[in-house]
């Protein structure tokens, strides 16, 4: 049937969708600074399946955002995805958090898309994609300074996308640079990416797959509610 359940938990956004052949049937998400993944993820899975009038046995695969991002968030998402794959006997698909984040902005010409996730202090996780979402620089963690991204700022348009964009905005200001600070990773963009990988049978080994943490674990705590 080509029905894929996608889980995105790499950031503050707990996001779930179910899609058939890349077309979203149902979606649920909550972007909360309190990191609601542990409380909401399985509830959202139940809700989207119910809204789409599907049973878990109707699923063809599970897709999960592989990172980088929140250590705890990634662990929750990957653990849930693995558990479902084991229980249902279906494949696991991993989706680059950076690619799905970049795909939220559509550009033309020789512009570049640079998804950036906030790390610590002046550090971000980033990657670089062209207008066709082809990766032209791999994902890495880096400290932002005046020399960052010099290889790409001569493009006709540069789009910084994600929670790390505010840090970059403090350093770079010119007419060709655009900032999309409020965009967060979402399961919505995973639908088409995971369908493409499913058709190519680009699956992960459920037993050995691990999220792409990129950095050592740093404990994240929930913010106190006012």
C-alpha positions in Angstrom: 0.0 0.0 0.0 2.9 2.4 0.5 1.6 3.7 3.8 4.3 5.2 5.9 4.2 6.6 9.4 6.7 9.4 10.0 8.0 10.5 13.4 9.9 13.8 13.9 11.3 14.4 17.4 14.7 16.0 16.8 13.7 19.4 18.1 11.1 21.0 20.3 8.4 20.0 17.7 6.8 16.6 18.4 5.4 15.8 14.9 3.7 12.7 13.5 2.1 12.1 10.1 0.8 9.1 8.1 1.0 9.3 4.3 0.2 7.0 1.4 2.6 7.1 -1.5 3.9 10.5 -0.3 0.5 12.1 0.2 -0.3 13.0 3.7 -3.5 11.4 5.1 -3.3 12.8 8.7 -0.9 14.8 10.8 -0.5 16.0 14.4 2.2 18.1 15.9 3.0 20.3 18.9 6.0 22.6 19.1 6.7 23.1 22.8 9.8 24.4 24.6 9.0 21.8 27.3 9.9 18.9 24.9 6.6 17.1 25.0 7.8 14.0 23.1 7.7 11.5 25.9 4.1 12.4 26.8 2.7 13.1 23.3 4.4 10.9 20.7 2.4 7.7 21.2 -0.8 9.6 21.6 -0.2 11.4 18.3 0.5 8.1 16.6 -2.8 6.8 17.8 -4.6 10.0 16.7 -3.2 10.2 13.2 -3.9 6.5 12.6 -7.5 6.9 13.8 -8.0 10.1 11.8 -6.8 8.3 8.6 -9.1 5.3 9.4 -6.0 3.0 9.4 -4.9 0.1 11.6 -1.2 -0.4 12.5 -1.2 -3.5 10.3 -1.9 -1.2 7.3 1.6 0.4 7.6 4.2 -0.5 5.1 7.1 1.2 6.9 8.1 3.6 9.7 10.2 6.7 9.0 12.1 8.6 11.6 14.1 11.7 11.7 17.7 10.6 12.2 19.2 13.9 13.4 21.2 15.8 14.4 19.2 17.4 17.1 18.1 16.9 20.7 19.7 13.8 22.1 16.7 12.9 24.2 14.2 13.7 21.5 16.1 11.6 19.0 16.2 8.7 21.4 12.5 8.8 22.0 11.7 8.9 18.3 14.1 6.2 17.2 13.1 3.9 20.1 9.4 4.2 19.2 10.2 3.6 15.5 12.2 0.6 16.2 9.6 -0.9 18.5 6.9 -0.5 15.9 9.1 -2.0 13.2 9.9 -5.0 15.3 6.3 -5.5 16.3 4.8 -5.1 12.8 7.7 -6.7 10.9 8.1 -3.7 8.6 11.1 -1.7 7.4 12.7 1.3 9.1 13.5 4.4 7.0 15.7 7.2 8.3 15.3 10.8 7.0 17.9 13.5 7.4 16.7 16.2 9.7 18.7 18.7 7.7 17.1 17.7 4.3 13.6 17.8 5.6 14.2 21.1 7.2 15.7 22.5 4.0 12.8 21.3 2.0 10.4 23.7 3.7 11.8 26.6 1.7 11.5 26.5 -2.1 14.0 28.6 -4.2 15.0 29.0 -7.8 18.3 29.6 -9.6 21.7 29.2 -7.9 20.5 30.0 -4.4 21.5 27.7 -1.5 19.5 26.3 1.4 21.3 26.1 4.8 19.4 24.4 7.5 20.8 25.4 10.9 19.8 24.0 14.3 20.7 25.7 17.5 23.3 24.0 19.5 25.1 25.6 22.5 26.4 29.2 22.7 27.3 30.4 19.2 27.4 26.8 17.8 24.9 25.3 15.3 24.4 22.1 13.4 24.3 22.9 9.7 24.4 21.5 6.2 24.2 23.1 2.7 21.8 22.1 -0.1 21.3 23.5 -3.6 17.9 24.5 -5.0 17.2 20.8 -6.0 17.8 19.7 -2.4 21.1 18.0 -3.4 23.5 18.1 -0.5 26.6 20.2 -1.4 28.2 20.2 2.1 27.8 17.6 4.7 26.2 18.1 8.2 28.6 19.3 10.9 28.7 21.3 14.1 30.4 24.6 13.9 31.0 27.9 15.8 29.6 30.8 14.0 31.9 33.7 13.2 32.5 36.2 10.4 34.1 33.5 8.2 31.3 31.0 8.4 29.6 30.0 5.1 32.0 32.2 3.1 31.9 29.7 0.3 28.2 30.2 -0.2 27.4 33.8 0.6 28.2 34.8 -3.0 25.1 32.9 -4.3 22.2 34.9 -5.6 20.3 34.0 -2.5 21.2 32.3 0.8 18.4 31.0 3.0 19.2 30.1 6.6 16.5 27.9 7.9 15.7 26.8 11.5 16.4 27.6 15.1 20.1 28.5 14.6 19.3 31.3 12.1 19.0 33.9 14.8 22.6 33.4 15.8 23.8 33.8 12.2 21.6 36.9 11.8 23.7 38.5 14.5 26.8 38.1 12.3 25.7 38.5 8.7 23.5 41.2 7.1 23.1 41.7 3.4 20.4 41.8 0.8 21.0 38.3 -0.5 20.7 36.6 2.9 17.3 35.5 4.1 16.4 34.2 7.5 13.7 31.7 8.4 14.1 31.5 12.1 10.7 30.1 13.1 10.8 27.0 10.9 11.2 23.7 12.8 11.7 20.2 11.6 8.3 18.6 10.8 7.0 15.1 9.8 5.2 16.9 6.9 8.3 17.1 4.8 9.3 13.5 5.7 6.3 12.1 3.7 7.7 12.6 0.2 11.3 11.9 1.2 10.4 8.6 3.0 8.2 7.5 0.0 11.2 8.0 -2.3 13.4 5.9 -0.1 10.8 3.3 0.3 10.5 2.9 -3.5 14.3 2.5 -3.6 14.2 0.0 -0.7 16.6 2.3 1.1 16.1 0.8 4.6 18.0 0.8 7.9 19.0 -2.3 9.9 16.4 -2.1 12.7 18.8 -3.8 15.2 21.8 -1.6 14.7 20.4 1.8 13.6 21.3 4.7 15.8 20.4 8.4 15.5 23.0 10.8 14.1 23.8 12.7 17.3 26.9 14.5 15.9 27.9 15.6 19.4 28.3 14.1 22.9 25.2 14.0 25.0 24.3 17.1 27.0 21.4 16.7 29.4 18.4 18.9 28.4 15.8 19.7 31.1 12.3 21.0 30.7 11.6 24.6 31.3 9.5 25.4 34.4 6.0 26.4 33.5 5.1 29.9 34.6 
